[in-house]
Amino acid sequence: MKSIGFFAVILLFPFFAHAEDIQAEAEVLREIPKGIGIDLQYVPAHFPNYVWAGDRTTNNMGNGFHLGVEWIPFDEKYGKLGFGLGVGVSAIRNVQFGEDRATLTAVPVELSMSYRLDYFVRQVLVPLLKVSGGPTYVKTKGIETDWATFRGISYGGGFELCLNRIDSFSASYLQHSTGIHSTYLVAEYLHTDYLGAKKGPNLVRDEWRLGLRFEM
């Protein structure tokens, strides 16, 4: 019986050792001061309601980029609440209107609040809700217009996939070398509408954002 017990300890030792490692990692992550999230996102540009000149609109699409910085004041016990500032740039180029070719450039600036249903250390899949608002500055060339301002509110949600679970070695190296303790692949969907009076250019739209999020 003693020999059976001895072999059982030998066989189960790696499991208990690994469990202790996971627990130790969780304790370290809980002690990390809650701080900053950084979002780097690709945004397909699409402004189907924007009137370029006269009554001319288009369904042409372009490309855009969004940079967001978010303050996360609390830990995962009740989910993650974040307060952010974001800025981006989008362009739809070489749109043909008869003999005219035009390019639209949009520069959104936003204040945001988000809530992530993130209750565990390095939770694999994290649903999120988000609301944001602010001005978008827009201008066209080719069909010349001055800079105009759309004031909008956006709301929606999405999902984050924790990449630390896929490659824990690289995640650990990144944490020790840069302070980034969690990395996510992010997909967001947002609907944007007028904030207040319907004045200025019409940039009401539905929008997808795809990118990476780094928390430190």
Backbone as numpy.savetxt, mean C-alpha at the origin, in Angstrom:
# Nx Ny Nz CAx CAy CAz Cx Cy Cz
11.93 -49.14 29.39 11.10 -47.94 29.39 11.97 -46.69 29.39
13.07 -46.73 30.17 13.96 -45.58 30.20 14.54 -45.29 28.84
14.91 -46.40 28.10 15.50 -46.21 26.78 14.49 -45.59 25.82
13.20 -46.01 25.94 12.15 -45.44 25.09 11.99 -43.95 25.38
12.01 -43.61 26.67 11.90 -42.20 27.04 13.06 -41.39 26.52
14.26 -41.98 26.59 15.46 -41.29 26.11 15.35 -40.99 24.62
14.96 -42.02 23.83 14.83 -41.82 22.38 13.71 -40.82 22.05
12.64 -40.83 22.86 11.56 -39.87 22.63 12.04 -38.44 22.82
12.87 -38.23 23.84 13.44 -36.89 24.07 14.31 -36.48 22.90
15.14 -37.42 22.41 16.03 -37.12 21.28 15.22 -36.74 20.05
14.14 -37.50 19.78 13.35 -37.25 18.58 12.57 -35.94 18.66
12.09 -35.60 19.85 11.26 -34.41 20.00 12.05 -33.15 20.29
13.35 -33.29 20.58 14.16 -32.12 20.94 14.16 -31.04 19.85
14.36 -31.41 18.55 14.33 -30.37 17.52 13.02 -29.59 17.48
11.91 -30.30 17.71 10.61 -29.62 17.70 10.53 -28.58 18.80
10.94 -28.98 20.03 10.87 -28.03 21.14 11.85 -26.89 20.95
13.01 -27.18 20.40 14.01 -26.14 20.15 13.48 -25.14 19.14
12.83 -25.65 18.07 12.27 -24.77 17.05 11.14 -23.92 17.63
10.33 -24.53 18.48 9.23 -23.79 19.10 9.77 -22.67 19.98
10.87 -22.94 20.70 11.48 -21.90 21.52 12.02 -20.77 20.66
12.60 -21.12 19.49 13.11 -20.09 18.57 11.98 -19.19 18.09
10.84 -19.80 17.71 9.68 -19.03 17.25 9.18 -18.10 18.35
9.10 -18.64 19.59 8.63 -17.83 20.70 9.59 -16.68 20.97
10.91 -16.97 20.91 11.90 -15.92 21.15 11.81 -14.83 20.09
11.60 -15.24 18.81 11.46 -14.27 17.72 10.23 -13.40 17.95
9.13 -14.02 18.37 7.90 -13.27 18.61 8.11 -12.23 19.72
8.85 -12.63 20.80 9.09 -11.70 21.89 9.94 -10.52 21.41
10.94 -10.79 20.56 11.78 -9.71 20.03 10.93 -8.75 19.21
10.05 -9.28 18.35 9.23 -8.43 17.50 8.25 -7.61 18.33
7.74 -8.17 19.43 6.83 -7.41 20.27 7.54 -6.23 20.93
8.85 -6.36 21.16 9.60 -5.30 21.80 10.04 -4.21 20.83
9.86 -4.44 19.53 10.24 -3.42 18.55 9.28 -2.24 18.69
9.81 -1.01 18.86 8.92 0.14 18.96 8.09 0.27 17.69
6.78 0.50 17.88 5.91 0.64 16.71 6.25 1.94 16.04
6.37 1.91 14.71 6.85 3.08 14.04 6.27 3.36 12.69
6.98 2.97 11.65 6.74 3.49 10.32 6.45 2.38 9.32
5.49 2.62 8.43 5.26 1.77 7.27 5.48 2.59 6.01
6.16 2.02 5.03 6.45 2.70 3.76 5.88 1.87 2.63
5.05 2.52 1.78 4.42 1.84 0.65 5.01 2.36 -0.67
5.43 1.43 -1.52 5.89 1.74 -2.88 4.96 0.99 -3.82
4.15 1.72 -4.60 3.08 1.06 -5.35 3.01 1.53 -6.81
2.72 0.59 -7.69 2.40 0.90 -9.08 0.90 1.14 -9.18
0.53 2.20 -9.94 -0.89 2.57 -10.08 -1.22 2.71 -11.56
-2.04 1.84 -12.13 -2.49 2.04 -13.51 -3.35 3.32 -13.59
-2.94 4.26 -14.41 -3.64 5.54 -14.50 -4.84 5.42 -15.42
-6.01 5.83 -14.91 -7.24 5.74 -15.69 -8.21 6.81 -15.19
-8.52 7.79 -16.03 -9.42 8.88 -15.66 -10.52 8.99 -16.72
-11.48 8.06 -16.71 -12.48 8.00 -17.78 -13.46 9.18 -17.79
-13.57 9.90 -16.66 -14.52 11.01 -16.57 -13.86 12.38 -16.80
-12.56 12.39 -17.00 -11.87 13.66 -17.19 -12.16 14.22 -18.58
-12.56 15.48 -18.64 -12.86 16.14 -19.90 -11.61 16.88 -20.37
-11.01 16.42 -21.46 -9.76 16.97 -21.95 -9.97 18.35 -22.58
-10.98 18.46 -23.42 -11.32 19.73 -24.06 -12.70 19.58 -24.67
-13.52 20.64 -24.57 -14.89 20.51 -25.06 -15.62 19.46 -24.27
-16.04 18.39 -24.92 -16.68 17.27 -24.23 -15.92 15.97 -24.46
-14.63 16.08 -24.77 -13.84 14.90 -25.14 -13.31 14.17 -23.90
-13.62 12.88 -23.83 -13.09 12.00 -22.78 -12.43 10.81 -23.45
-11.73 9.98 -22.65 -11.08 8.79 -23.21 -10.98 7.70 -22.15
-10.95 6.47 -22.62 -10.71 5.32 -21.74 -9.26 4.84 -21.81
-8.40 5.61 -22.45 -6.99 5.25 -22.51 -6.41 5.14 -21.10
-5.43 4.26 -20.97 -4.78 4.06 -19.67 -3.31 4.43 -19.75
-2.77 4.77 -18.58 -1.35 5.11 -18.49 -0.74 4.44 -17.27
0.31 5.05 -16.76 1.05 4.47 -15.64 1.25 5.51 -14.55
1.34 5.02 -13.33 1.55 5.92 -12.21 2.33 5.25 -11.09
2.74 6.06 -10.12 3.52 5.59 -8.98 3.02 6.30 -7.73
2.96 5.56 -6.64 2.51 6.13 -5.37 3.51 5.81 -4.27
3.86 6.81 -3.48 4.73 6.65 -2.32 3.95 7.07 -1.09
3.85 6.19 -0.12 3.14 6.50 1.11 4.00 6.23 2.33
3.87 7.09 3.34 4.55 6.90 4.62 3.49 6.94 5.71
3.52 5.95 6.59 2.45 5.79 7.58 3.01 5.61 8.98
2.41 6.29 9.92 2.76 6.13 11.33 1.84 5.10 11.96
2.45 4.10 12.63 1.69 3.02 13.26 1.91 3.13 14.77
0.95 3.70 15.51 1.19 3.97 16.93 1.00 2.79 17.87
0.31 1.73 17.43 -0.01 0.63 18.34 0.51 -0.70 17.81
0.54 -1.71 18.69 0.98 -3.04 18.29 -0.20 -3.83 17.73
0.03 -5.14 17.50 -0.97 -5.97 16.83 -2.11 -6.44 17.72
-2.10 -6.08 19.01 -3.09 -6.65 19.93 -4.51 -6.36 19.47
-4.75 -5.16 18.96 -6.08 -4.79 18.49 -6.08 -4.47 17.00
-5.16 -5.06 16.26 -5.00 -4.71 14.86 -4.09 -3.50 14.73
-3.82 -3.11 13.50 -2.91 -1.98 13.25 -3.68 -0.78 12.71
-3.63 0.31 13.44 -4.19 1.57 13.00 -3.06 2.45 12.49
-3.22 3.03 11.31 -2.15 3.83 10.72 -2.65 5.18 10.24
-1.79 6.19 10.34 -2.07 7.53 9.85 -0.97 7.91 8.87
-1.36 8.26 7.63 -0.34 8.39 6.60 -0.41 9.65 5.76
0.68 9.85 5.03 0.81 10.91 4.03 1.32 10.25 2.76
0.66 10.55 1.64 1.07 9.95 0.37 1.14 10.97 -0.74
1.98 10.67 -1.72 2.11 11.51 -2.92 2.39 10.60 -4.10
1.93 11.00 -5.27 2.14 10.16 -6.45 2.22 11.00 -7.70
2.41 10.33 -8.80 2.37 10.97 -10.11 1.86 9.94 -11.12
0.95 10.36 -11.99 0.40 9.49 -13.02 0.40 10.23 -14.35
0.51 9.48 -15.44 0.50 10.10 -16.76 -0.20 9.18 -17.76
-1.02 9.79 -18.60 -1.61 9.12 -19.76 -1.09 9.86 -20.98
-0.30 9.19 -21.81 0.47 9.87 -22.85 -0.11 9.62 -24.25
0.09 10.62 -25.09 -0.17 10.51 -26.54 -1.58 10.02 -26.86
-2.56 10.66 -26.23 -3.96 10.35 -26.52 -4.36 11.08 -27.80
-4.91 10.34 -28.75 -5.25 10.90 -30.06 -6.68 11.46 -30.05
-6.80 12.76 -30.37 -8.09 13.41 -30.57 -8.07 14.07 -31.95
-8.51 13.34 -32.97 -8.42 13.87 -34.33 -6.98 14.07 -34.72
-6.61 15.31 -35.02 -5.23 15.63 -35.38 -4.38 15.98 -34.17
-5.00 16.05 -33.02 -4.29 16.45 -31.80 -3.83 15.23 -31.00
-2.66 15.36 -30.38 -2.18 14.38 -29.43 -1.97 15.09 -28.10
-2.43 14.47 -27.04 -2.36 15.14 -25.73 -1.85 14.18 -24.67
-1.27 14.76 -23.63 -0.76 14.00 -22.48 -1.30 14.62 -21.20
-1.81 13.77 -20.33 -2.33 14.22 -19.03 -1.37 13.81 -17.93
-1.09 14.75 -17.02 -0.26 14.46 -15.85 -1.06 14.80 -14.60
-1.10 13.87 -13.66 -1.83 14.07 -12.40 -0.89 13.83 -11.23
-0.97 14.71 -10.23 -0.13 14.60 -9.03 -1.03 14.61 -7.80
-1.36 13.43 -7.26 -2.21 13.37 -6.06 -1.39 13.51 -4.77
-1.98 14.20 -3.81 -1.42 14.32 -2.46 -2.53 13.93 -1.49
-2.25 13.05 -0.54 -3.33 12.54 0.31 -2.91 12.37 1.76
-3.87 12.59 2.63 -3.78 12.19 4.03 -4.68 10.97 4.19
-4.20 9.97 4.92 -4.95 8.71 4.98 -5.02 8.16 6.40
-6.02 7.32 6.60 -6.14 6.53 7.81 -6.47 5.10 7.40
-5.78 4.14 7.97 -5.99 2.74 7.60 -6.12 1.88 8.85
-6.77 0.74 8.67 -6.86 -0.25 9.74 -6.58 -1.62 9.14
-5.63 -2.31 9.74 -5.25 -3.65 9.27 -5.68 -4.70 10.28
-6.35 -5.72 9.81 -6.78 -6.81 10.68 -5.59 -7.74 10.91
-4.61 -7.19 11.61 -3.32 -7.85 11.83 -3.17 -8.07 13.33
-3.37 -9.32 13.78 -3.43 -9.60 15.21 -2.29 -10.51 15.69
-1.48 -11.02 14.76 -0.43 -11.96 15.13 0.90 -11.49 14.57
1.97 -11.91 15.20 3.30 -11.57 14.72 3.52 -12.18 13.34
3.82 -11.32 12.36 4.04 -11.76 10.98 2.89 -12.63 10.47
1.68 -12.14 10.66 0.49 -12.80 10.13 0.62 -12.94 8.62
0.28 -14.11 8.08 0.55 -14.40 6.67 -0.28 -13.51 5.75
-1.61 -13.45 5.96 -2.50 -12.68 5.10 -3.21 -11.64 5.96
-3.07 -10.38 5.57 -3.61 -9.27 6.37 -4.63 -8.48 5.55
-5.92 -8.55 5.88 -6.91 -7.67 5.23 -6.74 -6.24 5.75
-7.07 -5.27 4.91 -6.93 -3.88 5.33 -8.10 -3.04 4.80
-8.41 -1.97 5.53 -9.40 -0.97 5.14 -8.70 0.38 5.14
-9.11 1.26 4.21 -8.40 2.53 4.07 -9.34 3.62 3.60
-9.15 4.83 4.15 -9.84 6.02 3.66 -8.81 7.14 3.59
-8.89 7.94 2.53 -7.92 9.01 2.35 -8.58 10.18 1.62
-7.96 11.32 1.70 -8.50 12.48 1.02 -7.42 13.52 0.77
-7.67 14.36 -0.24 -6.72 15.41 -0.54 -6.84 15.88 -1.98
-5.99 16.82 -2.37 -6.06 17.37 -3.72 -5.27 16.55 -4.73
-5.73 16.55 -5.96 -4.96 16.03 -7.09 -4.80 17.17 -8.10
-3.56 17.47 -8.44 -3.26 18.54 -9.38 -3.09 17.93 -10.77
-3.79 18.49 -11.76 -3.84 17.87 -13.08 -3.61 18.91 -14.17
-2.92 18.49 -15.23 -2.60 19.38 -16.35 -2.48 18.55 -17.62
-2.87 19.12 -18.75 -2.67 18.45 -20.04 -1.77 19.28 -20.93
-1.01 18.58 -21.76 -0.18 19.20 -22.80 -0.64 18.66 -24.15
-0.45 19.44 -25.19 -0.97 19.07 -26.50 -2.30 19.76 -26.71
-3.26 19.44 -25.85 -4.44 20.27 -25.66 -4.15 21.04 -24.37
-3.64 22.25 -24.50 -3.04 22.93 -23.37 -4.07 23.38 -22.34
-3.79 23.06 -21.08 -4.59 23.57 -19.96 -3.63 23.97 -18.84
-4.09 24.88 -17.98 -3.32 25.22 -16.79 -3.53 24.14 -15.72
-2.71 24.18 -14.69 -2.90 23.26 -13.58 -4.26 23.51 -12.94
-5.02 22.46 -12.73 -6.32 22.54 -12.06 -6.31 21.56 -10.89
-7.25 21.74 -9.95 -7.27 20.95 -8.71 -8.58 20.20 -8.54
-8.46 18.90 -8.32 -9.59 18.04 -7.96 -9.43 17.68 -6.49
-10.45 17.94 -5.70 -10.42 17.58 -4.28 -11.30 16.36 -4.07
-10.67 15.26 -3.64 -11.40 14.01 -3.58 -11.22 13.24 -2.30
-12.08 12.25 -2.12 -11.99 11.31 -1.02 -11.97 9.90 -1.61
-11.11 9.06 -1.08 -10.97 7.68 -1.56 -11.23 6.71 -0.41
-11.86 5.59 -0.72 -12.11 4.58 0.29 -12.10 3.20 -0.37
-11.67 2.23 0.40 -11.59 0.87 -0.15 -10.83 -0.04 0.80
-10.19 -1.05 0.23 -9.47 -2.01 1.04 -8.59 -2.89 0.19
-8.06 -3.93 0.82 -7.17 -4.82 0.09 -6.60 -5.90 0.99
-5.49 -6.47 0.52 -4.82 -7.54 1.26 -3.31 -7.36 1.20
-2.65 -7.82 2.25 -1.19 -7.84 2.30 -0.72 -9.27 2.57
0.27 -9.71 1.81 0.87 -11.03 1.99 2.25 -10.84 2.62
2.45 -11.42 3.79 3.72 -11.26 4.51 4.80 -12.12 3.86
5.81 -11.47 3.28 6.88 -12.19 2.59 7.89 -12.79 3.55
7.88 -12.37 4.81 8.80 -12.94 5.79 8.60 -14.43 5.95
7.35 -14.88 5.77 7.05 -16.30 5.92 7.59 -17.13 4.77
7.84 -16.47 3.64 8.34 -17.19 2.46 9.85 -17.34 2.52
10.54 -16.30 2.96 12.01 -16.34 3.02 12.44 -15.73 4.35
12.44 -16.53 5.39 12.74 -16.03 6.74 14.20 -15.63 6.88
15.10 -16.28 6.14 16.53 -15.95 6.25 16.79 -14.53 5.75
16.26 -14.22 4.55 16.44 -12.87 4.00 15.74 -11.83 4.87
14.59 -12.21 5.42 13.86 -11.29 6.29 14.66 -10.95 7.54
15.31 -11.95 8.11 16.13 -11.73 9.30 17.33 -10.85 8.97
17.96 -11.09 7.83 19.10 -10.26 7.40 18.66 -8.82 7.19
17.50 -8.63 6.55 16.99 -7.29 6.27 16.69 -6.55 7.57
16.16 -7.27 8.54 15.84 -6.64 9.81 17.10 -6.15 10.52
18.14 -6.97 10.56 19.36 -6.60 11.26 20.18 -5.54 10.52
20.07 -5.50 9.19 20.89 -4.57 8.42 20.21 -3.23 8.17
18.86 -3.22 8.13 18.15 -1.98 7.79 17.11 -1.57 8.82
16.71 -2.47 9.71 15.65 -2.16 10.65 14.26 -2.50 10.14
14.16 -2.98 8.90 12.87 -3.38 8.34 12.53 -4.77 8.88
11.49 -4.85 9.72 11.19 -6.14 10.35 10.08 -6.92 9.65
9.32 -6.25 8.75 8.25 -6.96 8.03 8.13 -6.39 6.63
7.99 -7.28 5.64 7.83 -6.89 4.24 6.59 -7.57 3.68
5.77 -6.80 2.94 4.50 -7.32 2.44 4.35 -7.05 0.94
3.69 -7.96 0.27 3.19 -7.74 -1.08 1.75 -7.26 -0.93
1.41 -6.11 -1.55 0.15 -5.43 -1.27 -0.68 -5.26 -2.54
-1.99 -5.48 -2.41 -2.95 -5.16 -3.47 -4.09 -4.37 -2.82
-4.35 -3.16 -3.35 -5.41 -2.30 -2.82 -6.38 -1.92 -3.94
-7.65 -1.79 -3.56 -8.66 -1.25 -4.47 -9.27 -0.03 -3.80
-9.37 1.10 -4.53 -9.91 2.34 -3.98 -10.90 2.97 -4.97
-11.98 3.49 -4.42 -12.91 4.30 -5.22 -12.72 5.75 -4.81
-12.58 6.64 -5.78 -12.36 8.06 -5.52 -13.53 8.87 -6.04
-14.03 9.78 -5.20 -15.16 10.64 -5.57 -14.85 12.06 -5.09
-15.72 12.99 -5.48 -15.56 14.37 -5.04 -15.66 14.47 -3.52
-14.84 15.33 -2.95 -14.93 15.68 -1.53 -15.61 17.04 -1.46
-16.88 17.03 -1.05 -17.62 18.29 -1.01 -18.21 18.64 -2.37
-18.18 19.92 -2.71 -18.78 20.41 -3.94 -18.07 19.85 -5.16
-18.86 19.59 -6.20 -18.30 19.03 -7.44 -17.72 20.15 -8.30
-16.54 20.61 -7.90 -15.86 21.67 -8.61 -14.54 21.15 -9.17
-14.09 21.77 -10.25 -12.81 21.39 -10.83 -12.93 20.21 -11.76
-11.81 19.70 -12.22 -11.81 18.57 -13.16 -12.41 17.31 -12.52
-13.04 16.49 -13.33 -13.68 15.28 -12.84 -12.70 14.11 -12.88
-12.16 13.75 -11.72 -11.25 12.60 -11.62 -11.88 11.46 -10.82
-13.20 11.39 -10.80 -13.89 10.27 -10.16 -13.48 8.98 -10.88
-13.09 7.97 -10.11 -12.52 6.77 -10.73 -12.46 5.62 -9.73
-12.21 4.42 -10.27 -11.84 3.24 -9.49 -10.38 2.94 -9.79
-9.65 2.52 -8.77 -8.19 2.42 -8.92 -7.64 1.21 -8.17
-6.71 0.52 -8.82 -5.94 -0.55 -8.17 -4.53 -0.05 -7.88
-3.99 -0.47 -6.75 -2.59 -0.18 -6.43 -1.92 -1.50 -6.06
-0.77 -1.75 -6.67 -0.01 -2.98 -6.43 1.41 -2.62 -6.05
1.95 -3.24 -5.00 3.31 -2.88 -4.64 3.82 -3.60 -3.41
4.80 -2.97 -2.78 5.47 -3.51 -1.59 5.29 -2.56 -0.42
5.25 -3.15 0.76 5.18 -2.38 1.99 6.28 -2.83 2.93
6.96 -1.87 3.52 8.04 -2.15 4.46 7.69 -1.52 5.80
7.76 -2.31 6.87 7.50 -1.79 8.21 8.76 -1.86 9.05
9.01 -0.79 9.77 10.24 -0.71 10.59 9.96 -0.03 11.92
